[in-house]
Every structure is written in C-alpha cells, then in structure tokens.
C-alpha cells in the first residue's frame, strides 16, 4: 500500500510539472506535447489491456494445460518449459497480507494519512473558488489549475480512505496471516514480454491496415461516384462519336449496364467577375442525365440542376426571396406567356436589385472548391468561359468568350473534382465547342463496379463491329496509377509494421536461448532417459506455438475492438484532409493473413534455440549444468 501511495504521489507531481512547463511554451510546442502525451497514454492503455488479456488466457490455460499436455511428450515438455516453475505466495495471500499491514499501522501514521487526505480536500475546496482558480490560472495556466484540481481530488480520496479504514477497522488487527505458497501459473518474464510484444504488433497492424483500407475504399467510392465505370471516346483528340445516341442505346442495352449517357466535354478557362481564372473540365450533358445520373445525386449543396435550363430563376442568393410562391413559378419571359399568364391567382416573387431587361444567361454547375475558394462566386453570379479555339479576326486569332450564370454548386468529397469540374447543358456545350450536333464522349455506369472487365470486353466488341475509330477503357485502367500507389503504400506499411512482430520474434529468440542455458541439466536428463533430438526440437516448437497463439488471441480481439470503436465513434478530421471522419474498414482475409504470419514468425524464431538444445550432449549437460 505504501508503494502505491508513493507511485500516485510521484505521478501527480510529474503531471503538475508537465503542465507547469507548458505554461510558457509556444502554442506549437504545447500542441505537440499534448498530442505526444495523448499518444503515450493510448500506448500505455494498449499495453495494460494486452497484459490483462494475456494474463487471463495464461491463467485459464494453466488450469487445463497440464491435462492437455500429458497426452504427448513434446507438448508436456514444451508446456513445462514455457511456465515459470517457481513457487510463490498466492494472490489472495498477498492481498490479505497487504490488508493486515495497512490495519496494523500505528495510530500516528493513520492520523497522518487522514490529515493528508483532509488537507488535499481543503486545497481542492480552496481552489474551487473563482478568485483562487483565476489567480492560479493567471500565474501559470488554466490547464495547470485543472491538473491541480484532479491531483488533489485523487490523492485526497486515496489518503482519506486509507486513513479512515485504518482507524475504523484496525483497532484489533490480530496476528499476521501465514503466507500461502502455491504453484504459479505464470510464464517467465522474458516470455511474457514476448507475448505482449506480439499482441501489440498484431494490434497495430490491424488498426493501421484497417484505416488504410478505409481510406482506399472511401477514395474509390468517390472516384466511382463522379467518374463512370466505362468511358468511350474517339481515338483522335478532336474526333467525335458519330451517331452518339445510337451508341448510347446499344451500350445501355448490354447486360450489367445501369445507365449510359453521351455528352460533350472539353477543357476551358473559367473566370469570375473579380478577374480570377482557373482551368476546368466542362461536361455538357442532357437534362435527363443531369437530373437522374448518379454523378450528381445528393451532391448539389446549393442551387439546383434544373436551373441550368431555367435561366429566369437565376439571381444571386442575397437578392432572392419568395412571397408564398415557389422559385420555379417566376414569370416567363415576355412573349412566352402561356394560357395561365393572365390568371389573377398566380403570384411571382419579386426580383430585387435586378433589371427586368437583364440578360438570360445559360446555367452552369460548379464544384464547391472552385466556386467558394477559387472563383469566389455564388449561385446566380455570372462567370465567363474562355476557349482558345476561337475565330480569326482582323488582329489574328481571337479566343472564344461566353458568359454563364452559376446554377448550382456541388460537392463530391473529392478535391480534384470539386476544383476542376463543371457541368452545363448539352446544347450549350455543343455551341461553345463547335460540335454542332455531335458528341465526343460516352460514359456508362454498371450495376456492379467489379464487373467492369467483363462489360468492357462486350463494349469493345460492339465498337469493333459498328463504331470503328472509338476506344473504351474502364475505371481500373484510367486510375491504375492511383490505386497501384495506394496498394504499394499498404504493402510498405505492412512491412514496416511487421517489424514490430519481428522485434518480438527477436525477444522470443533471446528468451528461449536463455531458457536453454537455464534448463541445460533438465534437457540432458531427458536425453539420457531416451528423449530423441526430434522430441526436443518439437518441445521448443510448442513453446513458440504457445507464444504466438497467446499473442494472436490477445492482439486480434484488441485490434478488432479498436477498429469497431473507431467506426462507431469516429474521429473528426480537419477540413484540410477533405474527409469528415477517419474511415476504417476491416478485411477478414487480412486478419487471417496477419494471424498466420505472426504465428509463422514465432515458429521460425524457435528454430535456432531448439536446434541448439537438440545438439546438447547428455554428458556435457550433466557435467556443466
């Protein structure tokens, strides 16, 4: 008990010193120090949990291990070599002795502990007052004042409870209890450290690979949501599809194709009224494709897809309001009024701050990063598209310029797409890029993205038979470099984190070498009684199997539990990462591979010590053991 009180006091003192030193540190230093302490506490918690789980497994297996090991000689020898053969006091006997020593203290020491606890509570009450807390916070830091409160609460509670228990229950402690000696079910300390090392390595591998798998899946989902699974385009950069609508019908009729849309695309420069310019990719798609395609489903955060073809509804957000009417019920342009134009019951929202003669510009959809952070425009504001493929004038080649009005802003969750992509109507894109009635790109989405290679082969057969001059590619080919880099990164991380298990394997080698030196006489006696070299090798292989098995049984549940907690709770990431929460996804195949690899490394680590033990001569062991 005295050791526990000393340890708590030292920890409290170190914590107060830490927060006191951070008072004068820079914000960057304080941030790094706090993150370092948080990581250290997480590692300590993992070590403690792993130690507890491993201890439970060893304790439970120790009860039934002897019965299991007696069936085979090598298992019996391996189990006996793994366990610590030392006898010591049982856990209940140790706790009973500590309780008796606490009660048998002198009244002065009990009163001193009680007084220390009351003094800590008094300091805590004093620090609860706003004047005292503000004084400490101003003199050092608010974190230091909070740390003092926590330290006083913990130390005061421990000292007070120990002092009260000694005074109330320790009047007649009686004679000291006799120690109870029993066989320990624990393993040797080097072996236990090896088991904990293996389990921590497995835990780190599962968590890190789960996060990387989640990031890869999240990236793949965003790419497939914005890009099509199969893309058909002319072999020449300035070519066209030909009969794009007929090709669209044939591709949509193929098995496994969910939707297919032909459109116009091109590279242009877009500029805002403030003069900010940016190169973007423009897709000109039909009204039906824009409204029902999975590309923009649920991605429009401001405006509407329908406003691309309803320029009369496009006015700046700060000027738009309604008076009981929907925004789409605005009055049609002059001369286009229908039969209901003279209906007195029809009311329209007034357009404040705009002229009735304002030009009706075609609409365009912009990505959130492009609109909000680059061009600084909002829904209803005017932008210009600039293309170098213009007309030849008196002064030479002139770029083509055309004004558009922002009809909506979308957010896909992929920075490159939200920064470099824009959508408009097919007719507007055909006029701007001088395609007439032709289309130059077709995108198809499948019911299952994994069927892309099979459907791609069927698409290429169609192109070869009826549409020569066109080429097709799937999402795996178009993003091959990206996914290859991600896969290589996962492999590298697997290798790097595998060194944790390798270090644990080196601990296994060292512990078993020490075990061979310690058990020289026992091994010599076994060989003198007729044990073969193979039996000795298999006995040490059993030791490695137990170490790897206990490490896997402790590390795999801890890793899966940590991943499930991350999935359920989530870790919010800064906006700069463009991911709201840390994605985590477990793969059953990876879990099996990690467990088998850890077990294999543990078995390989036992080869050298087992061979050294099998080569031992009985006469040398009995003479020098």
C-alpha positions as CSV (number, residue, x, y, z in Angstrom):
1,X,0.0,0.0,0.0
2,X,2.8,2.4,0.8
3,X,4.3,1.8,-2.6
4,X,1.0,2.6,-4.3
5,X,0.7,5.9,-2.4
6,X,4.3,6.8,-3.4
7,X,3.6,6.0,-7.0
8,X,0.4,8.0,-7.1
9,X,2.2,11.0,-5.5
10,X,5.1,10.8,-8.0
11,X,2.7,10.6,-10.9
12,X,0.7,13.6,-9.6
13,X,4.0,15.6,-9.2
14,X,5.1,14.8,-12.7
15,X,1.8,15.8,-14.2
16,X,1.8,19.1,-12.4
17,X,5.4,19.7,-13.5
18,X,4.4,18.9,-17.1
19,X,1.5,21.4,-17.2
20,X,3.6,23.9,-15.4
21,X,6.3,23.7,-18.1
22,X,3.8,24.1,-20.8
23,X,2.6,27.4,-19.4
24,X,5.4,29.3,-21.0
25,X,5.7,27.2,-24.1
26,X,4.6,28.3,-27.6
27,X,1.3,27.1,-29.0
28,X,3.0,24.8,-31.4
29,X,5.1,23.2,-28.6
30,X,2.1,22.9,-26.4
31,X,0.1,21.2,-29.2
32,X,2.8,18.7,-30.0
33,X,3.4,18.0,-26.3
34,X,-0.3,17.4,-25.6
35,X,-0.6,15.1,-28.7
36,X,2.6,13.3,-27.5
37,X,1.1,12.7,-24.1
38,X,-2.2,11.5,-25.6
39,X,-0.3,9.0,-27.8
40,X,1.7,7.9,-24.8
41,X,-1.4,7.3,-22.7
42,X,-3.0,5.4,-25.6
43,X,0.1,3.1,-25.8
44,X,0.0,2.6,-22.1
45,X,-3.6,1.7,-22.2
46,X,-3.0,-0.8,-25.0
47,X,-0.1,-2.3,-23.1
48,X,-2.2,-2.6,-19.9
49,X,-5.2,-4.1,-21.8
50,X,-2.9,-6.5,-23.7
51,X,-1.2,-7.6,-20.4
52,X,-4.6,-8.2,-18.7
53,X,-5.9,-10.3,-21.7
54,X,-2.7,-12.3,-22.0
55,X,-2.7,-12.9,-18.2
56,X,-6.3,-14.2,-18.4
57,X,-5.5,-16.5,-21.3
58,X,-2.4,-17.9,-19.5
59,X,-4.4,-18.3,-16.2
60,X,-7.3,-20.1,-17.9
61,X,-5.0,-22.3,-20.0
62,X,-2.8,-23.1,-16.9
63,X,-5.8,-24.8,-15.3
64,X,-6.4,-27.2,-18.2
65,X,-2.9,-27.1,-19.7
66,X,-1.4,-30.0,-17.7
67,X,-4.2,-32.3,-18.7
68,X,-3.8,-31.3,-22.4
69,X,0.0,-31.6,-22.3
70,X,0.2,-35.0,-20.7
71,X,-1.1,-36.7,-23.9
72,X,2.2,-36.1,-25.8
73,X,5.7,-35.9,-24.6
74,X,6.8,-32.9,-26.6
75,X,3.7,-31.0,-25.5
76,X,4.3,-31.9,-21.9
77,X,8.0,-30.7,-22.1
78,X,7.1,-27.6,-24.0
79,X,4.4,-26.6,-21.6
80,X,6.7,-27.2,-18.6
81,X,9.5,-25.1,-20.3
82,X,7.0,-22.3,-21.0
83,X,5.8,-22.0,-17.5
84,X,7.7,-20.5,-14.6
85,X,8.3,-23.4,-12.2
86,X,8.8,-21.1,-9.3
87,X,6.5,-21.3,-6.3
88,X,5.3,-18.2,-4.5
89,X,2.5,-16.6,-2.5
90,X,-0.9,-16.8,-4.0
91,X,-2.8,-13.7,-5.0
92,X,-5.3,-13.9,-2.1
93,X,-2.5,-14.4,0.4
94,X,-0.6,-11.3,-0.9
95,X,-3.8,-9.2,-0.7
96,X,-4.5,-10.5,2.8
97,X,-1.0,-9.6,3.9
98,X,-1.2,-6.1,2.5
99,X,-4.6,-5.5,4.2
100,X,-3.2,-6.7,7.5
101,X,-0.1,-4.4,7.2
102,X,-2.4,-1.4,6.5
103,X,-4.5,-2.1,9.6
104,X,-1.5,-2.7,11.8
105,X,0.0,0.7,11.3
106,X,0.5,3.0,14.3
107,X,-2.3,5.5,15.1
108,X,0.1,8.3,14.3
109,X,0.6,7.1,10.7
110,X,-3.1,6.6,10.3
111,X,-3.8,10.1,11.5
112,X,-1.1,11.4,9.3
113,X,-2.7,9.8,6.2
114,X,-6.1,11.0,7.3
115,X,-4.7,14.5,7.8
116,X,-3.1,14.4,4.3
117,X,-6.4,13.5,2.8
118,X,-8.3,16.2,4.6
119,X,-5.6,18.7,3.6
120,X,-5.9,17.7,0.0
121,X,-9.7,18.2,0.2
122,X,-9.2,21.6,1.8
123,X,-6.9,22.6,-1.0
124,X,-9.4,21.4,-3.5
125,X,-12.2,23.4,-1.9
126,X,-10.0,26.5,-1.8
127,X,-9.2,26.1,-5.5
128,X,-12.9,25.8,-6.3
129,X,-13.4,29.5,-5.5
130,X,-13.3,31.6,-8.7
131,X,-10.7,34.0,-7.2
132,X,-8.2,31.3,-6.3
133,X,-8.7,29.4,-9.5
134,X,-8.3,32.6,-11.6
135,X,-5.1,33.5,-9.6
136,X,-3.5,30.1,-10.3
137,X,-4.7,30.2,-14.0
138,X,-3.2,33.7,-14.5
139,X,0.0,32.9,-12.7
140,X,0.6,29.6,-14.6
141,X,-2.1,28.4,-17.0
142,X,-5.7,27.1,-16.9
143,X,-4.5,23.6,-17.7
144,X,-2.2,23.7,-14.7
145,X,-5.1,24.8,-12.4
146,X,-7.3,21.9,-13.7
147,X,-4.4,19.5,-13.2
148,X,-4.0,20.6,-9.6
149,X,-7.7,20.0,-9.0
150,X,-7.6,16.5,-10.4
151,X,-4.4,15.7,-8.5
152,X,-5.8,16.9,-5.2
153,X,-9.1,15.0,-5.7
154,X,-7.3,11.7,-6.5
155,X,-4.6,12.0,-3.8
156,X,-7.1,13.3,-1.2
157,X,-9.5,10.5,-1.8
158,X,-6.8,7.7,-1.6
159,X,-5.2,9.1,1.5
160,X,-8.5,9.8,3.3
161,X,-9.9,6.3,2.5
162,X,-6.7,4.5,3.7
163,X,-6.6,6.6,6.9
164,X,-10.3,6.1,7.7
165,X,-10.0,2.3,7.0
166,X,-7.0,2.0,9.3
167,X,-8.7,3.9,12.2
168,X,-12.1,2.2,11.9
169,X,-11.1,-1.4,11.2
170,X,-7.6,-1.5,12.6
171,X,-8.2,-1.5,16.3
172,X,-7.5,-5.2,16.7
173,X,-5.8,-6.4,13.5
174,X,-4.8,-9.7,15.1
175,X,-1.7,-11.8,14.2
176,X,-0.2,-11.6,10.8
177,X,-1.6,-14.2,8.4
178,X,0.7,-17.0,7.4
179,X,1.7,-16.9,3.7
180,X,0.1,-19.5,1.4
181,X,2.6,-20.9,-1.1
182,X,1.3,-22.3,-4.4
183,X,2.4,-23.2,-7.9
184,X,2.4,-20.2,-10.2
185,X,0.5,-20.4,-13.5
186,X,2.5,-17.5,-14.9
187,X,5.2,-17.8,-17.6
188,X,8.7,-16.4,-17.3
189,X,9.1,-12.7,-17.6
190,X,11.0,-12.7,-20.9
191,X,8.4,-15.0,-22.4
192,X,5.6,-12.8,-21.1
193,X,7.2,-9.7,-22.7
194,X,7.5,-11.6,-26.0
195,X,3.8,-12.5,-25.9
196,X,2.8,-8.8,-25.2
197,X,5.1,-7.7,-28.0
198,X,3.5,-10.0,-30.5
199,X,0.0,-8.9,-29.4
200,X,0.8,-5.2,-29.7
201,X,2.3,-5.7,-33.1
202,X,-0.8,-7.5,-34.3
203,X,-3.0,-4.8,-32.8
204,X,-1.0,-2.1,-34.6
205,X,-1.2,-4.0,-37.9
206,X,-4.9,-4.5,-37.7
207,X,-5.7,-0.8,-36.8
208,X,-3.3,0.8,-39.4
209,X,-4.3,-1.5,-42.2
210,X,-8.0,-1.0,-41.4
211,X,-7.5,2.7,-41.6
212,X,-5.6,2.4,-44.9
213,X,-8.2,0.1,-46.3
214,X,-10.9,2.5,-45.2
215,X,-9.1,5.4,-47.0
216,X,-8.7,3.4,-50.1
217,X,-12.4,2.4,-50.1
218,X,-13.5,5.9,-49.5
219,X,-11.4,7.2,-52.3
220,X,-12.6,4.5,-54.7
221,X,-16.2,5.3,-53.8
222,X,-15.7,9.0,-54.5
223,X,-14.0,8.3,-57.8
224,X,-16.7,5.9,-59.0
225,X,-19.4,8.3,-57.9
226,X,-18.0,11.1,-60.1
227,X,-16.4,9.1,-62.9
228,X,-18.1,6.5,-65.0
229,X,-17.2,2.8,-64.8
230,X,-16.6,2.7,-68.6
231,X,-15.7,5.6,-70.9
232,X,-15.9,5.6,-74.7
233,X,-14.1,8.3,-76.6
234,X,-12.7,8.9,-80.1
235,X,-9.1,7.8,-80.8
236,X,-8.3,11.3,-82.1
237,X,-8.4,14.1,-79.5
238,X,-10.6,16.3,-81.8
239,X,-12.8,13.5,-83.0
240,X,-16.5,12.7,-82.3
241,X,-18.6,9.7,-81.5
242,X,-20.6,9.8,-84.8
243,X,-24.1,8.6,-84.0
244,X,-23.8,9.2,-80.3
245,X,-27.5,8.5,-79.5
246,X,-27.4,5.1,-81.3
247,X,-24.2,4.2,-79.5
248,X,-25.8,5.2,-76.2
249,X,-28.8,2.9,-76.9
250,X,-26.6,-0.1,-77.7
251,X,-24.4,0.3,-74.7
252,X,-27.3,0.8,-72.3
253,X,-28.8,-2.4,-73.6
254,X,-25.8,-4.5,-72.6
255,X,-26.1,-6.8,-69.6
256,X,-24.8,-5.3,-66.4
257,X,-25.1,-1.6,-67.6
258,X,-27.2,0.5,-65.3
259,X,-27.1,3.8,-67.4
260,X,-25.2,5.2,-70.3
261,X,-25.0,8.9,-71.4
262,X,-23.3,10.5,-74.4
263,X,-22.2,14.1,-73.9
264,X,-19.7,16.8,-74.9
265,X,-16.6,17.6,-72.9
266,X,-13.7,20.0,-73.3
267,X,-11.0,21.9,-71.5
268,X,-11.6,25.7,-71.0
269,X,-10.6,28.5,-68.7
270,X,-13.3,30.0,-66.4
271,X,-13.1,33.5,-64.9
272,X,-15.1,35.3,-62.2
273,X,-16.2,38.9,-62.1
274,X,-13.2,39.6,-59.9
275,X,-10.8,38.5,-62.6
276,X,-9.8,35.2,-61.1
277,X,-9.2,32.4,-63.7
278,X,-8.9,28.7,-63.5
279,X,-8.6,25.8,-66.0
280,X,-11.5,23.4,-65.7
281,X,-13.1,20.4,-67.5
282,X,-16.6,21.1,-68.7
283,X,-19.2,18.3,-69.3
284,X,-22.2,19.1,-71.4
285,X,-24.9,16.6,-70.5
286,X,-28.6,16.3,-71.3
287,X,-31.3,17.4,-68.9
288,X,-32.3,13.8,-68.1
289,X,-28.6,12.8,-67.5
290,X,-28.0,15.7,-65.2
291,X,-31.2,15.1,-63.2
292,X,-31.1,11.4,-62.8
293,X,-27.4,10.4,-63.1
294,X,-25.6,9.0,-60.1
295,X,-22.8,11.6,-60.6
296,X,-24.7,14.4,-59.0
297,X,-27.2,12.5,-56.9
298,X,-27.2,14.1,-53.5
299,X,-24.1,16.2,-54.3
300,X,-25.7,19.6,-55.1
301,X,-25.4,21.7,-51.9
302,X,-26.6,25.0,-53.4
303,X,-28.9,25.8,-56.3
304,X,-30.5,23.2,-58.5
305,X,-29.7,21.1,-61.5
306,X,-32.9,22.2,-63.1
307,X,-31.8,25.9,-63.1
308,X,-29.3,25.1,-65.9
309,X,-32.2,25.3,-68.3
310,X,-34.2,27.8,-66.3
311,X,-32.1,31.0,-66.6
312,X,-35.0,33.1,-65.4
313,X,-34.7,31.6,-62.0
314,X,-31.1,32.5,-61.6
315,X,-30.5,35.5,-59.4
316,X,-28.0,36.0,-56.5
317,X,-28.9,34.3,-53.3
318,X,-28.7,37.5,-51.3
319,X,-31.4,39.1,-53.6
320,X,-33.7,36.1,-53.9
321,X,-36.8,35.6,-51.7
322,X,-40.3,34.4,-52.2
323,X,-43.7,35.6,-51.2
324,X,-45.6,32.4,-50.8
325,X,-44.6,31.2,-54.3
326,X,-42.0,28.7,-55.3
327,X,-38.9,29.9,-57.1
328,X,-39.8,28.0,-60.2
329,X,-43.0,29.9,-60.5
330,X,-41.3,33.0,-61.7
331,X,-42.9,34.8,-64.6
332,X,-41.8,33.5,-68.1
333,X,-40.1,35.9,-70.5
334,X,-42.2,38.4,-72.5
335,X,-43.9,36.7,-75.4
336,X,-43.7,33.2,-73.9
337,X,-46.6,33.5,-71.5
338,X,-49.0,30.6,-71.6
339,X,-52.7,30.3,-71.2
340,X,-52.4,30.9,-67.4
341,X,-50.4,34.1,-67.8
342,X,-53.4,36.2,-67.1
343,X,-54.6,34.2,-64.1
344,X,-55.0,36.6,-61.2
345,X,-54.3,33.8,-58.6
346,X,-50.8,33.3,-59.9
347,X,-48.2,35.4,-57.9
348,X,-44.5,35.6,-58.6
349,X,-41.6,36.5,-56.3
350,X,-40.2,40.0,-56.9
351,X,-36.6,40.2,-58.1
352,X,-35.0,42.9,-56.0
353,X,-31.9,44.7,-57.3
354,X,-32.1,43.3,-60.9
355,X,-33.4,44.9,-64.1
356,X,-36.3,43.4,-66.0
357,X,-34.1,43.7,-69.1
358,X,-31.2,41.6,-67.5
359,X,-29.8,39.1,-70.0
360,X,-30.9,35.5,-69.5
361,X,-27.6,33.5,-69.5
362,X,-27.3,29.7,-69.7
363,X,-26.6,28.0,-66.4
364,X,-23.5,26.1,-65.2
365,X,-22.8,23.9,-62.2
366,X,-19.5,24.4,-60.4
367,X,-17.7,22.4,-57.8
368,X,-17.6,23.7,-54.2
369,X,-13.8,24.3,-54.1
370,X,-13.9,26.0,-57.5
371,X,-16.8,28.3,-56.6
372,X,-16.2,29.0,-53.0
373,X,-12.4,29.1,-52.6
374,X,-11.1,29.9,-56.1
375,X,-13.6,32.0,-58.1
376,X,-15.4,33.3,-55.0
377,X,-18.8,33.2,-56.7
378,X,-22.3,32.1,-55.5
379,X,-25.5,30.8,-57.2
380,X,-26.8,33.4,-59.6
381,X,-23.5,35.2,-60.2
382,X,-22.0,35.5,-63.7
383,X,-18.9,33.7,-64.9
384,X,-17.1,33.6,-68.2
385,X,-15.8,30.6,-70.2
386,X,-12.7,31.2,-72.4
387,X,-11.6,28.8,-75.1
388,X,-8.5,29.3,-77.3
389,X,-10.4,27.7,-80.2
390,X,-11.9,31.0,-81.4
391,X,-12.4,32.8,-84.7
392,X,-9.8,34.6,-86.8
393,X,-10.3,38.3,-86.7
394,X,-8.5,41.3,-88.2
395,X,-5.9,41.2,-85.4
396,X,-5.4,37.4,-85.6
397,X,-6.8,34.5,-83.7
398,X,-9.3,35.6,-81.1
399,X,-10.3,33.4,-78.1
400,X,-14.0,32.5,-77.7
401,X,-15.7,34.0,-74.7
402,X,-19.2,33.3,-73.4
403,X,-21.0,34.3,-70.2
404,X,-22.8,31.8,-68.0
405,X,-24.7,32.1,-64.7
406,X,-24.0,29.8,-61.8
407,X,-27.0,27.5,-61.5
408,X,-25.7,25.4,-58.6
409,X,-22.7,24.2,-56.6
410,X,-22.0,20.5,-56.0
411,X,-19.6,18.8,-53.6
412,X,-18.4,15.2,-54.4
413,X,-16.0,14.9,-51.5
414,X,-13.1,14.6,-53.9
415,X,-10.9,17.7,-54.0
416,X,-9.7,17.3,-57.6
417,X,-13.3,17.0,-59.0
418,X,-14.7,19.8,-56.8
419,X,-11.8,22.1,-58.0
420,X,-11.6,21.2,-61.7
421,X,-15.1,20.1,-62.9
422,X,-18.2,21.9,-64.2
423,X,-21.5,20.8,-65.8
424,X,-23.7,22.5,-68.4
425,X,-26.5,21.6,-70.8
426,X,-25.5,19.6,-73.9
427,X,-26.8,22.2,-76.4
428,X,-24.7,25.0,-74.7
429,X,-21.6,22.8,-74.8
430,X,-22.2,21.9,-78.5
431,X,-22.4,25.5,-79.5
432,X,-19.5,26.6,-77.3
433,X,-17.1,23.8,-78.6
434,X,-18.4,24.0,-82.2
435,X,-19.5,20.4,-82.3
436,X,-22.9,21.1,-84.0
437,X,-25.0,18.1,-83.2
438,X,-22.1,15.7,-82.5
439,X,-21.0,14.3,-79.1
440,X,-17.4,13.3,-78.2
441,X,-17.7,11.2,-75.0
442,X,-19.9,8.4,-73.6
443,X,-19.9,7.2,-70.0
444,X,-21.6,4.1,-68.8
445,X,-22.3,3.0,-65.2
446,X,-22.6,-0.6,-64.2
447,X,-24.7,-2.3,-61.6
448,X,-21.5,-3.7,-60.0
449,X,-18.2,-2.0,-60.5
450,X,-16.4,-5.3,-60.2
451,X,-17.9,-6.4,-63.5
452,X,-16.1,-3.7,-65.4
453,X,-13.6,-6.1,-67.2
454,X,-16.4,-8.3,-68.5
455,X,-18.6,-5.5,-69.7
456,X,-15.6,-3.7,-71.2
457,X,-14.9,-6.7,-73.4
458,X,-18.6,-6.7,-74.6
459,X,-18.3,-2.9,-75.3
460,X,-15.2,-3.3,-77.3
461,X,-16.9,-6.0,-79.4
462,X,-19.7,-3.5,-80.1
463,X,-17.2,-0.8,-81.1
464,X,-15.2,-3.1,-83.3
465,X,-18.3,-4.2,-85.2
466,X,-20.3,-1.0,-85.6
467,X,-18.3,2.0,-84.4
468,X,-14.7,1.9,-85.6
469,X,-12.4,4.8,-84.6
470,X,-13.6,4.7,-81.0
471,X,-11.8,3.3,-77.9
472,X,-13.1,2.2,-74.5
473,X,-11.5,2.0,-71.1
474,X,-12.8,1.1,-67.6
475,X,-12.2,2.8,-64.2
476,X,-9.4,0.5,-63.2
477,X,-7.4,1.4,-66.3
478,X,-8.0,5.1,-66.0
479,X,-7.0,5.2,-62.3
480,X,-4.3,2.5,-62.5
481,X,-1.5,4.7,-61.2
482,X,-3.5,6.0,-58.2
483,X,-4.7,2.6,-57.0
484,X,-1.3,1.0,-57.6
485,X,0.3,3.7,-55.5
486,X,-2.3,3.0,-52.7
487,X,-1.7,-0.7,-52.9
488,X,2.0,-0.2,-52.7
489,X,1.6,2.0,-49.7
490,X,-0.4,-0.6,-47.9
491,X,2.3,-3.2,-48.7
492,X,5.0,-0.9,-47.4
493,X,3.1,-0.2,-44.2
494,X,2.5,-3.9,-43.7
495,X,6.2,-4.5,-44.0
496,X,7.1,-1.6,-41.7
497,X,4.6,-2.6,-39.0
498,X,5.7,-6.2,-39.4
499,X,9.0,-5.2,-37.9
500,X,7.1,-4.9,-34.6
501,X,6.4,-8.6,-34.7
502,X,9.9,-9.2,-35.9
503,X,11.3,-7.4,-32.8
504,X,9.0,-9.6,-30.7
505,X,10.4,-12.6,-32.5
506,X,13.9,-11.5,-31.6
507,X,12.7,-11.3,-28.0
508,X,11.5,-14.9,-28.4
509,X,14.9,-16.0,-29.6
510,X,16.7,-14.3,-26.7
511,X,14.3,-15.7,-24.1
512,X,14.5,-19.2,-25.5
513,X,18.3,-19.1,-25.7
514,X,18.3,-18.1,-22.0
515,X,15.8,-20.9,-21.3
516,X,18.2,-23.4,-23.0
517,X,21.0,-22.2,-20.8
518,X,18.9,-22.3,-17.7
519,X,17.4,-25.8,-18.5
520,X,20.7,-27.5,-19.6
521,X,20.5,-30.1,-16.8
522,X,16.8,-30.9,-17.5
523,X,17.4,-31.3,-21.2
524,X,20.4,-33.5,-20.5
525,X,18.4,-35.7,-18.2
526,X,15.6,-36.0,-20.8
527,X,18.1,-37.1,-23.5
528,X,19.7,-39.5,-21.1
529,X,16.3,-41.1,-20.4
530,X,15.8,-41.6,-24.1
531,X,14.3,-38.4,-25.5
532,X,15.2,-38.0,-29.2
533,X,16.6,-34.8,-30.7
534,X,13.3,-34.5,-32.6
535,X,11.3,-34.5,-29.4
536,X,13.5,-31.7,-28.0
537,X,13.0,-29.7,-31.2
538,X,9.2,-30.2,-31.2
539,X,9.1,-29.2,-27.5
540,X,10.6,-25.9,-28.3
541,X,8.3,-25.5,-31.3
542,X,5.5,-26.0,-28.8
543,X,6.8,-23.1,-26.8
544,X,6.8,-20.9,-29.9
545,X,3.3,-22.0,-30.8
546,X,2.1,-21.1,-27.3
547,X,3.7,-17.6,-27.5
548,X,2.3,-16.9,-31.0
549,X,-1.1,-18.3,-30.0
550,X,-1.4,-16.2,-26.9
551,X,-0.2,-13.2,-28.8
552,X,-2.8,-13.7,-31.6
553,X,-5.6,-14.4,-29.1
554,X,-4.8,-11.1,-27.3
555,X,-3.9,-8.9,-30.3
556,X,-6.6,-9.8,-32.8
557,X,-9.6,-9.1,-30.5
558,X,-8.0,-5.9,-29.3
559,X,-7.3,-4.7,-32.8
560,X,-10.8,-5.6,-34.0
561,X,-12.3,-3.9,-30.9
562,X,-10.3,-0.7,-31.5
563,X,-11.4,-0.7,-35.2
564,X,-15.0,-1.1,-34.2
565,X,-14.8,1.7,-31.7
566,X,-13.3,4.0,-34.4
567,X,-16.1,3.0,-36.7
568,X,-18.8,3.6,-34.1
569,X,-17.4,6.8,-32.6
570,X,-15.4,8.3,-35.5
571,X,-12.5,10.7,-35.3
572,X,-13.2,14.1,-36.8
573,X,-10.5,15.2,-39.2
574,X,-9.6,18.8,-40.1
575,X,-11.2,20.2,-43.2
576,X,-7.9,20.3,-45.0
577,X,-7.9,16.5,-45.2
578,X,-11.3,16.7,-47.2
579,X,-12.6,13.8,-45.1
580,X,-15.1,14.4,-42.4
581,X,-14.3,11.3,-40.3
582,X,-11.4,8.8,-40.2
583,X,-12.6,5.9,-42.4
584,X,-11.9,2.4,-41.1
585,X,-12.7,-0.9,-42.9
586,X,-11.7,-4.4,-41.8
587,X,-10.9,-7.1,-44.2
588,X,-11.3,-10.7,-43.0
589,X,-8.7,-12.0,-45.3
590,X,-6.1,-9.5,-44.0
591,X,-7.0,-10.6,-40.4
592,X,-6.3,-14.2,-41.2
593,X,-3.0,-13.3,-43.0
594,X,-1.8,-11.2,-40.1
595,X,-2.6,-14.0,-37.6
596,X,-0.9,-16.7,-39.7
597,X,2.1,-14.5,-40.4
598,X,2.6,-13.8,-36.7
599,X,2.3,-17.5,-35.8
600,X,4.8,-18.4,-38.5
601,X,7.3,-15.8,-37.4
602,X,7.1,-17.1,-33.8
603,X,7.7,-20.6,-35.0
604,X,10.7,-19.5,-37.1
605,X,12.1,-17.8,-34.0
606,X,12.2,-21.1,-32.2
607,X,14.3,-22.9,-34.8
608,X,17.8,-21.7,-33.6
609,X,17.2,-22.3,-29.8
610,X,15.5,-25.7,-30.5
611,X,18.4,-26.8,-32.7
612,X,20.9,-25.7,-30.1
613,X,19.0,-27.6,-27.4
614,X,18.8,-30.8,-29.5
615,X,22.6,-30.8,-30.2
616,X,23.3,-30.8,-26.4
617,X,25.1,-34.0,-25.3
618,X,23.7,-35.5,-22.1
619,X,27.2,-35.9,-20.6
620,X,28.0,-32.2,-21.1
621,X,24.7,-31.1,-19.7
622,X,25.1,-33.2,-16.6
623,X,28.7,-32.2,-16.1
624,X,28.3,-28.4,-16.7
625,X,24.6,-27.9,-15.9
